[in-house]
Amino acid sequence: MSVYSPWLRKWIAMIHGDDSHLSPSLAPQENDPMISENFPSLFSEFVPNAPTSHSLPSEERKKFAALWPAGEHAAQRRLEKFCRERIQGYALHRSEPGLEATSCMSVHLSQGTISARACIRQARASNTSQRLDKGNDGNVSWISEIAWRDFYRRTVRIYNIH
């Protein structure tokens, strides 16, 4: 019995019924200045450098930084480029390892430098339809895979599946 397909249909219907599910979250509020005074140890911890046995040489660090730039802005740029250049062929080419056909967004999604809702909004904006299950096959397929990540995370958390 497939559980994902009915879940996906309900997930799509929920978003189509209330578009606010894709709205950006409010920006976090600044901490009260008294927090740092009341809890000084939280703001004065020394963070040691990585042991030399676990450090990369400078050239390798530069290479990885160029391949996988970190942070929210880098994630947004990567997403925009994917939606502009490759999402339309995603359904057809995503399983071809010799092509640059995937979004390369997994690291950003898993680390929280971009949200699934931001990815869905961008994919929908680059689609030929505002519906999540209609339009370009690549957009629909990629949106479904973002939904799969959400489904999987919820399933693992709820049922403690490892």
Steps between C-alpha positions, in 0.01 A plus 500: 500500500638840403480762771690776320264552203190571712712717730632697199149559365386627841816712537441665160129555576589658834741746335258578217229560762713738706797658326629636832670161555762621253534847651842589639536484875530825689854621556629409846486773760818635653587364844424719798829670599456366853542140374877539457525659844288234671664205323860607430630143464280452191677785322858446614570136411831438330466298181823312435647450156459161338783256578768507231424136425150610393593817312525536126798661332435856381467399133242234583301745716491746210394226257213383723393857575475565125307176437268539799472864605337524840217713631152619417600728212702224332203264539264754345736560206535124440122455511438790260758365256349150515148634439622723217725248323426137588167439671310462172707189412510365855241222456674373189865528608513481881630141500779557249819532706705642212278807474467795732126444527432508872443805718787433745274648769512203741785641705318832538169336587659264753701779665213748505663767284184493289150376573288255306232767469749738335590224254134429422426871449793538258412181308138609472603847382710346221223258397240542227227444762444629852374154598762280664387190309460656154719670242853410401588136581837602646345751740227255607757223554734720704216638713393140568852417616505798736168371635656153536771648725226650718307171506811300585605735780152487652479122466838443663419740783149369567572129469863515610607308189874481440 
